[in-house]
Amino acid sequence: MEKTSVKERARDELRNYALVAGYLFICFAVLWFYETTWTGGTDVMANLTAVAIKALIFGKFILIGEAVGVGSSTRAPHLLGAIVTKALQFLLLLIVLTIIEEVLVGLHHGSSIGQTMAGFEQHSVMQMLAKCLLALLILLPLIAVKELSRTLGPGVLPNLLLRSRSGAE
């Protein structure tokens, strides 16, 4: 019995990771495409690979956040408030984990922590704010779907979204 529940949990976690990473890949790929049309970039495969890696990393960051309970203590009076609060908490988590990731990558490549942090100064405050707002806009629907699904109960939201509309008027 224990092996079955561990196996099922592993399958559910992998499915959740695949869905989150897939959603993030689509969002990041669209943003990359938009940016590429403005800058005239040409190395499509290398850039899409980088987009896929970033989606996988951010997907893992989100699952880590869920595992440690980010947003679980939200006491918003309504679902919308809970969604916004949780999305902001996940945004902060992603910012912190991204900084840690950049520091670790910098250390791996022989840069000091100071040198890596100085690299952040190359971007203007407005650029960093714009990236944070885009990340928030990406997180809001993701968190909303997860919160709606949790509120409705297991399997209800997928059934609503995927059932036949033949009886609908």
Secondary structure, DSSP 8 states (H G I E B T S, - for coil): -HHHHHHHHHHHHHHHHHHHHHHHHHHHHHHHHHHHHHHT---HHHHHHHHHHHHHHHHHHHHHHHHHTTTTT---SSHHHHHHHHHHHHHHHHHHHHHHHHHHHHHHTT--HHHHHHHHTTS-HHHHHHHHHHHHHHHHHHHHHHHHHHHH-TTHHHHHHHS--TT--
